[in-house]
Amino acid sequence: MADSQLFCVAEERSGHCAVVDGNFLYVWGGYVVRGRGGTGRTRAGKQIFWGWHNDVHVFDTKTQTWFQPEIKGGVPPQPRAAHTCAVLGNKGYIFGGRVLQTRMNDLHYLNLDTWTWSGRIPINGESPKHRSWHTLTPIADDKLFLFGGLSADNIPLSDGWIHNYFTLFIIFNYRLWHTACLGKENEIMVFGGSKDDLLSLDTGHCNDLLIFQTQPYSLL
């Protein structure tokens, strides 16, 4: 804890990501509506001033305290919101999201032992489209499952990708703003979300459960 600030609670925000690993809850990024100079919400004509974050905060569930680790080096992702994150081993991965008016498809990780950023991770071959409001779920010690989201053209996505070699799965259920978790047989379970553009007044909210099998079920 010597390199951290105890009792530090993150600034208010939304559009961030949070992931639990062991006794720790990791929170990264997001945005807050603020005025110039850090004041409350304000408008100049139709302009809203947004405060974008790329800071890391950690909650220790054993001590019930927050701390902000000192990042030791590397190139961090740009401040953003509506991204997703997942932990594999000692690495916390960040994918995509929105940077100001641009949706991203970059992948980064933070080493949770050394507190250093990887910089943008090079991808060989085809990679997922730029997107926000997607999910990223660990499915093995070295694999992540990316699903859905909202494209750079504000079109809901239905594609699924397995990172490690980024294999594309064609899925016919458009979804964003959903949740996803891993089942005991390594199936991905997706619930709820929206199947339409969030800016539409007639957004189609969902209450169905989608199950994606990523490997054959055990016969035992």
C-alpha positions in Angstrom: 0.0 0.0 0.0 3.0 2.3 0.2 2.5 3.5 -3.4 -1.2 4.1 -3.0 -3.5 6.7 -1.4 -5.8 5.1 1.1 -9.3 6.5 1.7 -9.4 8.0 -1.8 -12.8 7.7 -3.4 -13.0 8.2 -7.1 -14.6 11.4 -8.5 -18.3 10.9 -9.6 -18.6 9.5 -13.1 -20.6 7.4 -15.5 -19.7 5.3 -18.5 -16.7 3.8 -16.6 -15.8 0.1 -16.3 -15.4 -1.9 -13.1 -14.2 -5.5 -12.7 -13.6 -7.7 -9.6 -10.6 -9.9 -9.2 -9.9 -11.6 -5.9 -10.4 -9.1 -3.1 -10.1 -6.1 -5.3 -12.6 -4.0 -7.4 -10.8 -2.1 -10.2 -12.4 1.0 -11.7 -11.1 2.8 -14.8 -12.2 5.8 -16.9 -15.6 7.3 -17.5 -16.8 10.9 -17.7 -18.6 13.5 -15.7 -20.5 16.6 -16.9 -18.8 19.7 -15.6 -18.4 23.3 -16.4 -15.2 25.2 -17.1 -12.9 25.2 -14.1 -14.5 22.0 -12.7 -17.9 23.5 -11.8 -21.3 21.9 -12.2 -23.1 21.2 -15.5 -23.2 24.2 -17.8 -24.1 24.9 -21.4 -22.7 27.4 -23.9 -25.4 27.4 -26.5 -25.9 23.7 -27.1 -22.4 22.8 -26.0 -21.9 20.6 -22.9 -18.5 20.4 -21.3 -17.4 16.9 -20.4 -14.7 15.8 -18.1 -13.1 12.5 -19.4 -11.1 10.2 -17.2 -8.3 7.6 -17.6 -7.5 7.2 -13.9 -7.4 3.9 -12.0 -9.1 3.4 -8.6 -9.1 0.2 -6.5 -11.4 -0.8 -3.7 -10.1 -3.4 -1.2 -13.0 -5.5 -0.1 -11.1 -6.8 3.0 -10.1 -3.4 4.4 -13.2 -1.6 2.9 -10.9 1.2 1.7 -10.2 2.9 -1.6 -6.8 3.6 -3.0 -5.4 5.1 -6.1 -2.3 3.3 -7.3 0.7 5.2 -8.6 1.1 4.3 -12.3 4.8 3.5 -12.8 5.0 3.8 -16.6 4.0 2.8 -20.1 1.5 4.6 -22.4 -2.0 4.6 -20.9 -5.2 4.6 -23.1 -6.8 7.9 -23.9 -9.4 9.1 -21.4 -12.8 7.5 -22.5 -16.2 6.2 -21.5 -18.5 3.3 -22.6 -15.5 1.0 -22.9 -15.1 -2.4 -21.3 -12.6 -4.2 -19.1 -11.6 -7.7 -17.9 -8.9 -9.2 -15.9 -6.8 -12.2 -17.1 -4.1 -13.3 -14.6 -2.2 -10.2 -13.5 -3.4 -8.0 -16.4 -6.4 -5.7 -16.6 -7.5 -5.3 -20.2 -9.3 -2.3 -21.7 -11.0 -2.4 -25.1 -12.7 0.2 -27.3 -15.2 2.8 -26.0 -15.7 6.5 -26.8 -13.0 9.1 -26.9 -14.8 12.5 -27.2 -16.8 12.0 -30.5 -14.8 9.0 -31.7 -15.4 5.3 -31.0 -12.3 3.1 -30.6 -11.2 -0.4 -31.2 -7.8 -0.3 -29.4 -6.7 -2.9 -26.8 -4.5 -2.1 -23.8 -3.6 -3.8 -20.6 -2.4 -2.6 -17.2 0.0 -4.9 -15.3 -1.6 -5.2 -11.9 1.7 -6.2 -10.2 3.9 -3.4 -11.6 1.2 -0.8 -12.4 2.6 -0.2 -15.9 0.6 0.2 -19.1 1.2 -1.9 -22.2 0.5 0.8 -24.7 -1.8 -0.2 -27.7 -1.4 -3.9 -28.3 -0.7 -4.7 -32.0 -3.3 -7.1 -33.6 -2.4 -9.5 -36.4 -5.1 -10.0 -39.0 -8.7 -8.9 -38.8 -9.8 -7.0 -35.7 -13.2 -5.9 -34.3 -14.9 -2.7 -35.5 -14.7 0.5 -33.5 -17.4 0.3 -30.8 -18.8 1.3 -27.4 -21.2 -0.2 -24.9 -19.9 -3.8 -25.6 -18.8 -6.5 -23.1 -15.5 -8.3 -22.6 -15.6 -11.6 -20.7 -12.7 -13.9 -19.7 -13.3 -17.4 -21.0 -9.9 -19.1 -20.3 -6.5 -18.2 -18.8 -5.5 -16.6 -22.0 -8.7 -15.8 -23.9 -11.3 -13.0 -23.9 -14.8 -12.9 -25.5 -15.9 -9.6 -27.0 -19.6 -9.2 -27.9 -21.9 -6.5 -29.4 -21.9 -2.8 -28.8 -22.6 0.3 -30.8 -20.6 1.0 -34.0 -19.0 4.2 -35.1 -22.0 4.7 -37.3 -24.5 4.3 -34.4 -25.5 0.8 -35.6 -26.0 -1.9 -33.0 -23.6 -4.8 -33.4 -24.1 -8.6 -33.2 -20.6 -9.9 -33.7 -18.6 -11.9 -31.2 -14.8 -12.2 -31.1 -12.4 -14.4 -29.2 -9.2 -12.5 -28.4 -5.8 -14.3 -28.5 -6.2 -14.8 -32.2 -9.3 -12.6 -32.7 -11.7 -15.2 -34.3 -15.0 -13.8 -35.5 -18.3 -15.4 -34.5 -21.4 -14.4 -36.5 -24.3 -13.9 -34.0 -27.8 -12.7 -35.1 -28.8 -11.0 -31.9 -27.9 -7.3 -31.9 -27.1 -6.0 -28.5 -25.5 -3.1 -26.6 -25.7 -1.9 -23.0 -26.0 -5.5 -21.9 -24.3 -7.6 -19.2 -22.3 -10.8 -19.7 -20.7 -13.4 -17.5 -19.1 -16.8 -17.8 -21.0 -20.0 -16.9 -19.5 -23.1 -15.4 -19.2 -24.8 -18.8 -17.4 -21.8 -20.3 -20.5 -20.6 -22.0 -21.1 -16.8 -22.2 -24.4 -15.7 -20.8 -25.7 -12.3 -22.0 -28.7 -10.6 -20.4 -30.8 -7.6 -21.3 -29.5 -4.4 -22.9 -30.8 -2.7 -26.1 -31.1 -3.9 -29.7 -31.5 -0.4 -31.2 -29.6 2.9 -31.3 -29.7 4.4 -27.9 -30.5 7.8 -29.4 -33.8 6.5 -30.7 -37.0 7.3 -28.8 -38.2 3.8 -29.6 -35.2 2.0 -28.2 -35.9 -1.7 -28.0 -34.9 -2.8 -24.5 -34.4 -6.5 -24.0 -35.1 -9.0 -21.2 -33.9 -12.2 -22.9 -31.0 -14.4 -22.0 -28.5 -15.3 -24.8 -26.1 -18.2 -24.3 -23.0 -18.6 -26.5 -21.1 -21.9 -26.3 -17.4 -21.4 -26.8 -16.3 -25.0 -26.4 -18.0 -28.4 -26.4 -19.9 -29.3 -23.2 -18.4 -31.9 -21.0 -19.9 -35.5 -21.3 -19.2 -36.2 -17.7 
